[in-house]
Amino acid sequence: MRIQRTAIIFLFAVFSLAPVAQANKDPYQWALVRLDYARKDKVDQLKWFCERVHELARRARTDSVLIEFLDVNQKSAWLDQQGKASKELRNKVGELRKALGYYYASNYLSFHDILFVDLGGNVLHTIRGDSGFQSNLVEGPLAETPLGKCLQSKPTKETFVDFHRYSELDRPAAFFVEPIQREGKQLGWLVLQCSINKVNSLFAGIEQLGETGEAFVVNRSGYMLTESNFADESTILKEHLDDRNIQVKFRDGQGHRTVTDYRGFKALTSFEVVEFLGTQWLVVVKVDEAQVTTEHFQEHRQYFMEQILGYLDKVPPKERRAPDSTSDRKLFRVDMDEFVKANHNELLQTVGVATCTALVASYPGKFGYLAHISPMDQVYGSEGTNLLGHVTKKIKTYDIPKYERRRVRFVIVAPHLVSLPSIIDKLVAEGFFLSQISVMYEPRARCANVSYDYVRDHITVQWLSDQAPQGEHFHHAGDAHNLGAIVKNYTGG
């Protein structure tokens, strides 16, 4: 019911605000509105979770079953040290521990574990018996952890210890340290362990923001407390975010910022600081600017396609450059209606691109494709080859996982713009963004010879033209026009 209610509120907010967003025609401001609603939802979920486990921790502090169990284990441990514990007592304590396991499962399963700790920091018992906890928390390996330091201070009031890695063997956790008293005398502490997985689950999905939408939590030191959607290894307490970005957000408390994110991409963010029992967390919801630009292009495809074509026809020609230095590496020739993949030491080249189109698709350090697409291909509206479709299928299916798709780059090379609209449409339909697509266009040329140097990740285009002083001039990848930048310029973002 809670999830349905949240979804209904979100949709109502989106549709009720849609006319305002359309009126100002600013897709980036509209994206921030969407981010705000998603951020509010995540903050509400986090606060709800914290309040729920906090209430449970307060209940544990006065739970007569847990208090009695701590007392019994403390007395049993003392008798063991004195060599006075009978076999009957040990058996009775064992039965109590078994019974407590069922009691925990029925009442306190929201906590990963409960530790019963005496005033000397000795762990008398844990529900799960995790090996990560030593017999003493204030001496030995765990003494220097935040939990160990908390217990060394002998807290007499409830204390919350923020998420940290307390053992090399276990995932990070946070702890409620609850002092236990009986008849005015402190017996020790109940230490209730909160798994990081509980918080991570709240932030795992944010489908309404598309492919690059992401929500995460950051601690006061700038480390992520949740997993990234775009990493194959854990980011929890490992991924440290840029202090110049994070500390400003902690200072501001709530707002928006456009930043270069931890992956190196420009992103729009909505953020809010959440405080809980003396601890501060930063909730961030973000989406790549490239996604927003591409979605805006799709919504107004005809208008922006005209702007792209008009811009490329009107923009002044790029400065003519000298050719690259020659290479003695083996050359692989790509003929018409072919594509070739490079991923080692290859130098790819195709010649005579006139009515055809050359396409370079690359991920630096992983692979590069060079295709020579003829007018018989589907991007020209024909029924022949489908080179672009084959290249994108190989990239998406075999070359990289989905979360790395943003790092693929496409460069389209031709002395005409006939095939460009179809190529743009197909790449966007395949889930790539305009910022990943660039164009090298020279209408004064008869044809082009294109080389792709995989080792240097370098593209060289030799334009053959009757108008050039020596019949040729050269452009390199840096001379290409990025489609994302063109559309953003016409958007006013």
N, C-alpha and C positions, 0 to 999 in steps of 0.2 A: 504493500500500500504506500509506503514512504517513497519508493522509487517512482511509482505511477504519479503520485502527487507532485514530486519534483519535476518530472517530465512535463506534466500539464502546465505547471507554473512557468517553466522555461518557454514552452511553445506559446503560451498566452503573451508572455513578455515580448517574444520575438515578433509575433504578428502585430501586436498593438503598437510597437515602435517602428515597424517596417516603413510606414509612409514617411515618417520623419527622416529616416535614413535615406530613402529614395529621393526626398526633396533636396537634401544637401549634396547628393551625388558624390559623396566621399566614401569609398569602400573601406578605407582604413579606419575612419571613425565608426562606421557600422561594425567592423570587425572588433573594435574595442568594446562596443556594446555587447556583442556576443560573448567576448571574453569576460566581461564583468558579471554576466549572469552565470557563466560556468564557474567563475571564481567564487561567487557568493555561495553557490551550491556546494562546492568543495569545502569551503570554510565552515558552512553549517554542518556538513557531515563530520568534519574533524572535531568541531566543538561538541557535537552530540556524542561522538565516541568518547571523548575525554571526560565529559560529564558522567557518562554511564560507568566507565571503569573507576572514576573517582568515587562515585557513590558506592560502588562495590567494595572499594578499598576501605572506605569509612565503615561500612558494615562489618568487614573482616576484623577491624580493630576492636569491635565490641562483641564479636561472635564468641560465645562461651565455649563452643566446641573447640575452636582454634586456640583460645587462651588456655583451656585445660590441657590441650595436647602439648602446647609449648611447655607448660609447667611439668607435666609428666615426663617429657623427654629430657628436660633439664635435670630433674631429680634422678632419672635413670642414668644419665651421663655422669652425674656426680658419684653415684654408687658404683658405676663401672670403674671410675678412676680410683676409688677406694678399695676396689676388689670385693665389694659387698653385694653386688647385684646377683640375685638368685636366678636360676634358670627359669623359674616360674615368672619372675618379673620380666625377663627378656622376652619370653613367649607372649606375655600380656601386651607389652609394648609393640611387638610385631603384629599382633591382632589389631591393635588400635591404629597402626599405620596403614594396614590394609583397609580397614573401615574408613579411614580418613580419605583414602583415594576415591572411594565411591562418593563421599560427601563433597569432595572437591569437584568431581565430575558433575554433580547435581547442582552446585551452587556457585562455583568460582571458575568455570571453564573459560571465561573470558581472559583469564590470566594464563600465561604459558606455564608458570610454575609458582609455587609458594615456598619460600625458604623460612625455616624457623631458626632464629639466630639468638644466641645468648649474649650477655653483656660483654663477654670477652671476644665477640666476633666469630665464635665457633658455630658452624652450620650443623645444627643438631639433626635436621632432617629436611629433605626436599621432596615434594610430591613426585616429581619425575625422576629424581636421582641423577640429574644431568652431570656428566663427567666434567663439564667446564667449571663447576664450582668446587673449589678446594675445601678442605675441612675448616679453614679459617679465612675470613674476608679482610681482616685488618693486619694480617701478617702474610708474608710470602708473595706469590705472583700477583694476587688480586689487590694487594694493599694500595697500589698506586693508581688503581682505576677510580673513576668518579664514585662508584658504589663503595669501594673500600675506604676512600677518604671521607665519605659521608658518615660511615659507621665509626670511623676513628674519632669524629667530633661528638660521639655519644648523643645523638639527637633525642630530645624529649618531646618534640612535636613532629607531626606528620611532615615528611620531606619527599619531594619528587626529584628523582635523579634522571636527567635527560638521557636519551638514547646514546649508547656508546658500545664499543666492542669490548666486552669484559673478558673475553677469552678468544684465543686464536681458533678454537674449535667450534665456537658457536656464533650464530648470527647476532647482530646488535640487538640490544633490548633497553628498555627504560624500567625504572623501579619505583614503586611506592614503598617508602620505609615507614612503617606504622609502629610506634612505641607501644608496648603492651604492659599494662599495669594491673596489679592485683593488690587490693587493700593498701593503696597508696605507695606501693613499691614497684619499681620498674623491673619486669622479668627479662626483658630483651626486646626483640623486634620481629614483627612479621614483615618479610620482604616479598612483595608481590611483583612478579616479573611480567612486563608487557612486551610481547613480541613485536618486532618491527613489521612483521608480515601483516598485522592487523591494520596498521596505518597504510602500508603499501597497497593493500587491497582496495582501500577507499579511493586511491588515486590512479588505479590501473587503467581505467578507460575513460575517454572523453570524446565519444564518437561524433557528437554534434559539431565538433570543430575540424573534422576532416583528417586528412592523412598526416599533417604535421602538428595537429593540436596535441597539447600535452599539459598535464598538471603535475606539479611536484612540490615537495616540502624541503626547505633548507634550514639548517640550524644556525645559531648565532655566529658560528665560526665559518660559515659559508659552505658547508658540506651538504650534499644531497642526502635526505633521509628516505627517499623512495627511489625505485628503479626508473631509469630512463627507458622510454619507448624505442630508443634508437641506438642501443648498445647491446653487444652480445655478451658482455660481462657485467657483473653487479656494479652499480654506481653508488650503493648505499654506503655512506661514510668514506667513499673513495674519490668521488668526483667533486673536486673543489672548484667552485665557481668564482668568477672574477670579483674581487673585493670592491673594485670601483663601481660595479653594478649592484652587488648585493648589499653592501653597507649603506648605500644611499637609500635603497628601498626600506631597510630596517629603520633608517632615520625618518623617512617620510611617512611610514606607517601604512599608507594605502595610496594607490594611484596607477598610472600607466607609464611605461617607458618603452621606447624602441631601442633594442640592444643588439649587439652581436652575441649570439648565444654560445653555449659551451661546445657546440658542434662547428662554430664558425659561420653560421648563417644569420642574416638579419631577421629579427623576430619582433612582433608586437607582443607586449606583455601587460597583463593586469595582475596586481599583487596586493597582498594584505598581510599585515603582521598579526599573528594570533598569540595571545599570552595565556599561559596555563601554569599556575602554581610556581611563579617565579621564573618560568622558562619562556623564551620567545622563539617562535617558528615563523618562517616566511612562506606563505602559500603563493605560488606563482602559476598562472595559467598563461600559455603562450601559443602562438601560431606563427608560422613562417610568413614573412611579408610576401615572398614569392608565391605562396599559395593564394593569398588574398588578391594579388595582382592577376593571377591566372584565372581565378574564379570570376573576377570582374570582366576580364576579356571574354570569357565564355558567355556571360550574361549579355554582352553587347558585341557579339562576335563580328557582325557586319561592319559596324562603325570602326572598331579597332583594326580590323583587317585592312580597311581602306586607308587608315592612318599609317599603318606599317608600310604598305606598298607606296604610298605617297611620300613618306619620309625617305625611304631608300632611293626613290627616284630623284628626290630634290637635294639630298645631302651632298655637300661638296666631296669630290673624290679624295680618298685617303692619300697621304703622302706616299710617293713611290719609293720603294726601298731596294737596296741591293739584295742579291740572292744570298742564301745561306752558304756557309762554307761546305765544300763537298765532303762526302763521307765514303769511306772504303768498305762500309758494311754491305752485306748482301742485300740486293734490291729485289722486292717482290712486286711484280707488275699486276695491277688489278685491271682486268679488261671490262668492256661494256657488259652490263647485265650480270656483274659479279660483285661479291664482297669478300674481303679477306680480313682475318683477325690477326692482330699482333699482340703478343704478350711476353716476348722474350727480348730479342735483339734486332727485331725486324725494322726495315725501312720500306714503307709501302708507297706506291706511286701509281697514279693513273693519268692518262694523257687524252687530249682531244675532247674536253668537256665543252661542248658547244650548245647544241639543243638539249643535251643531257644535263644531269645534276650530280655533283659529287657530294657525298655525305661522310663526315668523320664523326664517329661516336666513340668517346673515350672516357676512361676512368684512370687518371694518372697513377702509375705504379701497379695497375691490375690488368688492363687490356686497352686495346684500341681497334676500331673497325674502320675500314675505308671501303665505301661502296660507290660504284659508277652506275647511276640509275638512268636508263634510256627512256625515250618517250613511249616505249611499249610497256612501261611499268604502270601499276595501279595509281601511283601518285599523279600521273598525267591523265587519269580517267580511262586508261586502256585496260584490257583484260589479260595482260601478259604477266610479267614477273611481279613480285611483292617483296622487293629487297628490304625496304624499311620494316615491314612486318616481321621478316625473318631476323633482322638484326635486333629489334626490340625484344622479340621472344627469347632469343638466346641470352640477352642481357638480363632479362627479368627472371628467366627460368634457371639458367645455369651459372651465370657469371657472378652475381652478387645477391645477398639477401635483400629483402624489401627495404629494410631500414637504411641501406646504403644507396638507394636509388637517387637520392638528391645530389649525389656527387658525380653523376654521369653528365657529360657535356656533349652537345651536338653542334656541329658547325656545318652549315649548308653553303656550298660553293657553286655559283653558276653566273654566266653573263646575262641572265634573264630572270624573271620572277614568275614564270609560268607555273612551276611546280610548287612554289613556296606555300601558298595557302593550304594546299592539300597536305603537305608535310607537317605544317604547324598543327592542323586539325588532328592528324593521326598521332603525333607525339603527345599532344594534350590529352587526347582520348586514352592514351596508354598510361596516363598518370604522371607525366613529366610536366615541369613548369616552364613558363616562358623564359625565366631567368637562366634556364639550362640550354637555351637555343640561341645561337648566334648565326649571323649571315655575312658571307663575303660575296659582294655583288659588284660587278664591274660592267656596266652596259656598253662601254666603249670597246670592249674586247671581242675578238672573234671567237676565242675559246680559251680554256685554262688547262694547265697541267698542275696536278695537285700531289704534293708529297706529305706523308705523315711519318715523322721520326718518333717511334715509340720510346726510345731511350731518353730523349730529351723532351718528350711530350710537346713536339713542335710541329706546326703546320706551315708549309710554304706553298703559296699559289703563284705560279708563273702565268701572267696574263699576256696573251699574244694579241697585239693590236696594231693596226695600220697607223694609229694616231700617236703611238709612242715613238720617241726619237730613234730608238734602236729596235723597234718592233716588239719590245717586251718590257714589262715592269713586274715588280714582285710585291706581294702583300704577305704578311704573317698573321698568326692568330690574333695578335693584339690589335689588328686593324678591323676585326669583325665587329658588326653592330649587334648588340645584345637586345633581343626582343623584349625582355622584361623591362629594361631601362626605357625603351621606346614607349611601351604602353603606359608605364608609370608616369612618364613625362606628359603624356596626353591626358592622364587621369588627374594630374595636379598633386600627386602624393609626394 
